[in-house]
Amino acid sequence: MSVLRGKKVLLGITAGIAAYKTASLVRLFVKSGAEVKVVMTPAAKDFITPLTLSTLSNNPVVSSFTHEEDDNAMWNNHVELGLWADLMVIAPATANSLSKMANGTSDNLLIATYLSAKCPVYFAPAMDLDMYKHPSTKESFDTLMDYGNIMIPAEHGELASGLVGQGRMAEPEAIIKFIENHIIDNLPMYGKTVLITAGPTYEPIDPVRFIGNHSSGKMGFALARAAVELGAQVKMICGPTHESFPHDLIHFIPVLTAQDMFEAVHDHFKDCDVAIMAAAVSDYRPKTVATEKIKKHSETFKIELVKTRDILASCGEIKSEQFLVGFALETDNELENAIDKLKKKNLDLIVLNSLRDKGAGFGTSTNKVTLIRKDESVVSLPLKSKMEVGMDIMNEILIQLNA
């Protein structure tokens, strides 16, 4: 599966003969699972038609700020285009357009969009040999790379002039491979599998009633989002929840009871690199479950409860190379209880949150946590969104994995 899958790619095409290759480039991006939009310089349309590119990309192609043939049409918003993209690729990038990019000469829609982009920008130079070697071109390369743009080196080969040398735009397959490799190099969890438990468990009393808790699963899903952003494959074992985050890198495993979750965790624990047990698992379950709905006969009703199996402790007993993370929700003696849990269950990290903290706990979009490491050192984090907390936890795991 390509790391480009699900990415929003904005392809900028400038007026060079190599523009004819962009039909194949669009096709390869789409085949990789990316969504592609194309913006062209007006002169680029002399080398390849917008109709070809819009057909291959399944999106309209734009080349000017306004639709000159329609006085009532909306303008093409370069800011929205720049913010839409996960990455921008300018190929071919002519000497003229590279100079404009380096100097901020915003005289067409493509350059204005480039200047508005907040995402990584790749550029694939394409020009004749003497132009490629010219000091002004080298200055453009250096300036753009100083800005943080990524250059896809031109190849050595036959040029449009008939000369042979460097300046030939990289082939579409090479551009795709270059971008994939660059993304992978910047994904610190690429190749790792993260097991995450999330949400509540429901312990049935009879066919219509259960014992449960108020966990929404929001924290677990925030962790899953953070993990895939860092390049990990995620196996997510989740109790009943309204949360969802469909993603090709997430294998979702729904469960209902604590026993269901115990079995699912142990089915997958041996194959993971990191296990984060964020679920609010029931500590007790009814000893017997009625096969028919229990009728209301008396003023009081007793249910005999028995302990559920401790998923976190069982993983701590069998772990080998896995990095194991637990959660502790406490109401008193928070730090002492969390450290005790860290030691007893053989954890590498425990995430403590307290119901005493405003904005933390079940059902909220924010959380306030304290991270406690195996050496009992403590990192206290301020109130943040659960998405930010999820990334903070993943970054702490990375720090420890690389220590």
Secondary structure, 3 states (H helix, E strand, C coil): CCCCCCCEEEEEECCCHHHHHHHHHHHHHHHCCCEEEEEECHHHHHCCCHHHHHHHHCCCEECCCCCCCCCCCCCCCHHHHHHHCCEEEEEEECHHHHHHHHHCCCCCHHHHHHHHCCCCEEEEECCCHHHHHCHHHHHHHHHHHHCCCEECCCEEEECCCCCEEEEECCCHHHHHHHHHHHHHHCCCCCCCEEEEEECECCEECCCCCEECCCCCCHHHHHHHHHHHHCCCEEEEEECCCCCCCCCCCEEEEECCCHHHHHHHHHHHHHHCCEEEECCECCCEEECCCCCCCCCCCCCCCCCCEEECCCHHHHHHHHCCCCEEEEEEEECCCHHHHHHHHHHHCCCCEEEEEECCCCCCCCCCCEECCEEEECCCCEEECCCEEHHHHHHHHHHHHHHHHCC
